[in-house]
Every structure is written in C-alpha cells, then in structure tokens.
Amino acid sequence: MIPDLRRLAPTVLLTGAAALGVWPLIASSEEVPAASTASRSLATAASRQATTRALDWLESHQRPDGAWYADVGFKLNDTYHVEQRNMPHIGVSALCGTAFLASGSVPGRGRYSRSVERVLEFILANQADDGFISAHGTRMYSHAFATLFLAEVFGMTRDERVRDALEKAVEFTYKAQNLQGGWRYVPNALDSDMSITVCQVMALRAAKNKGIRVPKENIDAAVDYVLQSAVTQDSFGGFERGSFKYQFRSTNRAAEQNTRTSFALTAAGLTTIYGAGIYSDGDIARFIRERDITAYTQRGKPLPSLATMRSYVLRHYGDFASPQYRDRYFYFYGNYYAAQAMYIAGGRDWETYFSRLRDDLVRNQLDDGSWRCNVAYDGERGREYPLSTAIAAMLLQIPNNYLPIFQR
C-alpha cells in the first residue's frame, strides 16, 4: 500500500536529513516565511483547469514505448543544434513524468498512474551498467531530469528496483563532476556551466532527501563553483550585482569576459544554493568558515545577499515574459528554476513572482492544452512541444505541495 503523499513527503525530508547528518534541508529562522504566507495556496480555478488540460494533453501524446518524442541535440548560442530529430527523449519524458507526479499520481494510483508507470519503464530500460541514463545521444541534462524523476518515484513508492537504479544514477552523477566543481554536457568535461550544474544538484538533492548517499564534498564543490559565479558589482557589458554568470573560469580571464548573465542563469544559481541547503546569508558565512576559504569577492566587492539575487530575478522576469520571448524555451527552463527558488524563499517575493507567472501561463496556453515552444532552428517556429507543456504543468502545480523537490 502506498502511503498518503501529503504525509509522506515532509516526513522523508526531515528523517533523511536527521539520519544522514549533513546537507541541511531546513531553512534558518531568518529565511523561513511566515506561516500564513507559506500555507496559502496561490492556485486559482483557472490555473487548476489549465493544469488538467495540460496533463490530459501530455497523456494523449505519450508514445506506446512510454516516451515523449523530441529532437535530440544541445543549445548553441540563441538556437538549438539538432543531432537526431523526433526521437524518444529521456529528459523530456522524465519531465513529463514528473509533471504527473506533481498531480499526485504514482505507479499504481492516481488519474495518470498508467502514464507514470510507462515512462518509468522507459527510463529504467535506458540506463547503462555504469548508471548513465541516456537514449539516442541525450546528455547530462537528460540524465539529471531522469535521476530526479527516479528519486521522486522512489520516495513515493519505496520500490527497491527504482532504488537500485537511482543509486547507480546518483553515483554516475557525482563521479561526472569536474575539477571546477560543476558539470557540462558530457561527464568530466574540463569546463562547467550554470544551467547544467543546477540540474545535477537538484537531482542529487532529490535523491538525498530519500536517503540515497551523496558525498558532501561533491555538494560543497558545486556550491563553491556557483558562489564564484555570482556578480558582485555592476559592470560593463550588462552584468548586474546579484546575477550569476553562465560560466566561471578562474584561470581564464579572457574567456570569463565572454560569458553572460540572465534571468534564467541567475534563477539557476539561486536554486543551486537553496538546493544545497544554504538558505540564508548566515549559512553562506558558515560555509565560508567551515571550508576555511576567503570570502567571495570580485575586484574587492563582497558577495551580494540572497535578497539581492532574488531581487534580480524579480526585476528580470519580464525579459522573457514579453510577447516576443514568452514562447521561447528560455522562458520555460528559466522559470523552472526561478519557481523553485522563489517558493523556497516564500513571503512576498514568492507571491509577487508566482502570481504573475501563473496568470501568464494560463493566458498563453493553447486551446488544445499545450504551450508553444519556439526553438528557432532551421527556420522552424511555433512547434507545440511536450517540454514546455510539462514544465508549465509542473509550475502551475507547485501550490499542490506534492513533490518534495518543490517543498520548503
């Protein structure tokens, strides 16, 4: 018998942290939102209806093999380089499955239980002996989303077969971390970037919440990499204090100057920090002391506060919410991270951010229940895409409080 999800999730979070003794998951008192704010759902009748239509659309587009199909490739500047077209996609399928989990469906129970079971089988069938989850050339992004999906399924079912796969996936992830402390498209690459690093950290956090071993030194190294990427002062080129760089290269100043910051990257950096169990400026100070390192500074300017980082995200939400950009994939993956960070922070920042995001998503949903996602390659635009619909469905369901990864 599968226990009630609303009772299970908080219990798993608390007992996992207590048993393992590291990587704290409970916010410091100075960062915990007021109870009235934390408990108030911001879901509306319109957002609930939009969610149901989205999940029904995803269910109807799942293929017989349990997957959702998409082009396999990687981001290249402002476009997407396609290596294989319209293939069973590990990352997209894992995100679709996670959207169903967020509704309360699990293997064996719930309106979308059959879809969850089928995508679970697809993911398990595509795990290599070394733990890497990949199909048709998908990379570390997809591996991370699949690992997170397995972690949430295991937490809700305690299925030993899923546990075995999850442990292998987690070991592959932390062994794929490079000397910078981050991750890139392929395992053990020489360089790192913020968007791929955050995926790995959130997958590792989800697994650790369920009692899976994750070495603390790997998480510390990731936090170190992310904090070094924080912009400490406004500077030429549009860098703003409180934002995060796409790549930080401490040994290559020229290369570092060619990096960039954005709403999505800053949301990713902030979510990585929270995902590592650092919830306040005091936690950052303790992290610095415990590792016996010099405080993070750039040109003598100290690290910005978490509030300054959140302020950047709030100010720049509109960068991709305008009609010109709101159906680009930047909008969806940027908000996938921003929503996690803002929800953990709670309070007025969360209410301000989510109210706008919720209404924008409801307004932009297509009549069939999906969301358009423009990838702008080879002249193709306006393709309805399972990825954007899965992410939108997840975002609208955050107030459900079913998924531990989306909990405070």
Secondary structure, DSSP 8 states (H G I E B T S, - for coil): ----HHHHHHHHHHHHHHHH--S--S--TTT---HHHHH-----HHHHHHHHHHHHHHHHH--TTS--EEEEEEEETTEEEEEEEEEE-HHHHHHHHHHHHTTT-BTTBSTTHHHHHHHHHHHHHTB-TTS-B-STT--HHHHHHHHHHHHHHHHHH--HHHHHHHHHHHHHHHHT--TTS---SSTT-SS--HHHHHHHHHHHHHHHHTT----HHHHHHHHHHHHHTB--S-BTTTB-TT-BBS---TT-HHHHHT--B-HHHHHHHHHHHHHTT--SHHHHHHHHHHTT----EETTEE---HHHHHHHHHHHTHHHHSTTTTTBHHHHHHHHHHHHHHHHH-HHHHHHHHHHHHHHHHHH--TTS--EEB--BTTB--EE-HHHHHHHHHHHTGGG---GGG--
